[in-house]
């Protein structure tokens, strides 16, 4: 998670990127990493997790990431959770959860994307929440903050 935090901090300094970091680890080594690049790439799918999953698939020359753990500074959104399911990630570990950040980070406040795992019959995919949560939360707007309108999405 410390490496994901470093990536998030790097993303915070790049115009068009944002402070969400992700690392994918397989067999004890980092096989892919990234930060959110949506504005940088003009690609709404370029979330940190998607960037890392694409990089891992290319590096490993395969479309399944069995045995891998995905570490993200922010609870994966619906798209990133489904990409984790489809890529057969074994485990998800994240820092700060959806209820601890501003609502703009998630597409629906009443739909917990972690339910996608249960609904996809992935009982074999454990999710660990709250790892370095305080440090991860410091990179995002809190639930009661008022982010600048130009930074708000999903609202």
C-alpha positions in Angstrom: 0.0 0.0 0.0 2.9 2.3 0.6 3.9 2.1 -3.1 0.3 2.8 -4.1 0.3 5.9 -1.9 3.6 7.1 -3.5 1.9 6.7 -6.9 -1.1 8.6 -5.8 1.1 11.4 -4.6 2.8 11.4 -8.0 -0.6 11.5 -9.8 -1.6 14.5 -7.6 1.3 16.5 -9.1 0.5 15.8 -12.8 -2.0 17.9 -14.7 -4.8 15.6 -15.8 -4.1 12.9 -13.3 -5.4 12.5 -9.8 -4.2 11.1 -6.4 -5.4 7.5 -6.6 -2.7 4.9 -6.8 -2.7 1.1 -7.5 -0.2 -1.7 -7.4 -0.6 -5.3 -8.6 1.6 -7.9 -6.8 2.1 -11.4 -8.0 4.4 -14.0 -6.3 5.8 -11.3 -4.0 6.8 -8.9 -6.8 5.2 -5.8 -8.3 4.1 -6.6 -11.8 2.2 -3.4 -12.5 1.4 0.0 -11.0 -0.3 3.2 -11.9 -2.2 6.2 -10.8 -5.5 7.7 -12.1 -4.9 9.1 -15.6 -8.4 10.0 -16.8 -7.7 13.7 -17.6 -4.2 13.0 -18.8 -5.4 10.4 -21.4 -8.8 11.9 -22.0 -10.1 8.4 -21.2 -12.8 7.9 -18.6 -11.7 4.3 -18.1 -8.1 5.3 -17.1 -8.6 4.8 -13.4 -5.5 3.7 -11.5 -6.8 0.1 -11.2 -7.5 -0.2 -15.0 -4.1 1.3 -15.8 -2.4 -1.3 -13.6 -4.6 -4.2 -14.9 -3.8 -3.3 -18.5 -0.1 -3.0 -17.6 -0.1 -6.3 -15.8 -1.7 -8.1 -18.7 0.8 -6.7 -21.1 3.8 -7.4 -18.9 2.7 -11.0 -18.2 1.3 -11.5 -21.7 -2.0 -12.9 -20.4 -5.5 -11.8 -19.7 -6.0 -13.5 -16.4 -4.2 -12.4 -13.2 -4.8 -15.4 -11.0 -2.7 -15.3 -7.9 -2.4 -11.5 -8.0 -3.3 -9.0 -5.3 -4.6 -5.5 -6.3 -3.7 -2.7 -3.8 -5.6 0.6 -4.3 -5.6 3.7 -2.2 -9.3 4.1 -2.7 -12.0 1.4 -2.7 -12.4 0.4 -6.4 -15.5 1.8 -8.2 -17.9 -0.5 -10.0 -15.9 -0.5 -13.3 -12.6 -1.3 -11.5 -14.3 -4.0 -9.3 -15.7 -5.7 -12.4 -12.3 -5.4 -14.2 -10.8 -7.2 -11.2 -13.4 -9.9 -11.4 -13.0 -10.4 -15.1 -9.2 -10.4 -14.9 -9.4 -13.0 -12.1 -7.5 -11.0 -9.5 -7.3 -13.1 -6.4 -7.5 -10.4 -3.7 -8.3 -6.7 -3.4 -6.8 -4.6 -0.7 -7.7 -0.9 -0.4 -7.1 2.0 1.9 -10.1 4.4 2.2 -13.7 3.3 1.7 -16.5 4.9 -0.1 -18.2 6.3 3.0 -15.0 8.1 4.1 -14.7 10.2 0.9 -16.8 12.7 -1.0 -19.6 11.2 -2.9 -18.1 12.4 -6.2 -15.7 9.4 -6.2 -18.5 6.9 -6.7 -21.3 6.5 -9.2 -24.0 5.6 -6.7 -23.9 6.1 -2.9 -26.5 3.3 -2.3 -24.7 0.6 -4.4 -21.7 -0.9 -2.7 -19.5 -2.1 -5.5 -18.0 -4.8 -3.3 -21.4 -6.5 -3.6 -20.4 -7.1 -7.3 -17.9 -9.7 -6.0 -20.6 -11.6 -4.2 -23.0 -11.3 -7.1 -20.3 -12.7 -9.5 -19.9 -15.8 -7.3 -16.3 -14.8 -6.4 -16.4 -16.0 -2.8 -12.8 -16.8 -3.5 -11.9 -13.1 -3.8 -11.2 -11.7 -0.3 -11.4 -7.9 0.2 -9.3 -6.2 2.8 -10.3 -2.7 3.7 -8.8 0.1 5.7 -5.1 -0.5 5.1 -3.2 2.8 5.7 -6.7 4.4 5.7 -5.7 7.6 7.3 -2.9 8.2 4.9 -5.1 7.3 1.9 -7.9 9.5 3.1 -5.6 12.5 3.3 -5.4 12.3 -0.5 -9.1 12.6 -1.1 -11.9 15.1 -0.4 -13.8 14.0 2.7 -17.6 13.5 2.9 -18.3 17.0 4.1 -15.8 18.8 2.0 -16.8 21.1 -0.9 -14.5 20.3 -3.8 -14.2 22.8 -6.6 -17.0 22.2 -9.2 -14.4 21.6 -12.0 -13.0 18.6 -10.0 -16.4 17.0 -9.4 -17.4 13.9 -11.3 -20.3 11.5 -10.9 -22.6 14.2 -9.4 
